[in-house]
Amino acid sequence: MITYEYQLICLPRGAKKSAVAQMLTDYAERERWTLDRVRIYPDGRHLVQLRRKVWRPDYEFEQLPPM
């Protein structure tokens, strides 16, 4: 079963686009995060939501064959 974990990043109003793009690219390449949602508030700050897949096996340890 595929589940997702989420991370919220709050960016200030004066953040430069190039710095934000570089930061999000690093998250995507190194930690496998993808952009899920961006919320822009009237005061200029941005709330960025990232997500990535979490793979969990469907079996329990008791179901494994003995070694």
WOZIRA-V337731 format. One record per residue. RES is the residue in one small letter. SS is DSSP state (A for helix, B for strand, O for the rest). PSI is psi in whole degrees, -180 to 180 (* if undefined). Layout:
[[RES;SS;PSI] [RES;SS;PSI]]
//
This chain:
[[m;O;136] [i;B;127] [t;B;164] [y;B;149] [e;B;150] [y;B;152] [q;B;133] [l;B;136] [i;B;125] [c;B;122] [l;B;135] [p;O;169] [r;O;-37] [g;O;15] [a;O;135] [k;O;143] [k;A;-39] [s;A;-38] [a;A;-41] [v;A;-43] [a;A;-41] [q;A;-42] [m;A;-46] [l;A;-34] [t;A;-41] [d;A;-44] [y;A;-42] [a;A;-43] [e;A;-41] [r;A;-39] [e;A;6] [r;O;33] [w;O;148] [t;B;153] [l;B;124] [d;B;-46] [r;B;145] [v;B;127] [r;B;126] [i;B;122] [y;O;159] [p;O;-26] [d;O;-1] [g;O;-10] [r;O;156] [h;B;140] [l;B;115] [v;B;130] [q;B;124] [l;B;154] [r;B;156] [r;B;155] [k;B;142] [v;B;119] [w;B;122] [r;O;134] [p;O;152] [d;O;-4] [y;O;159] [e;O;163] [f;A;-27] [e;A;-21] [q;A;-8] [l;O;145] [p;O;149] [p;O;150] [m;O;*]]
//
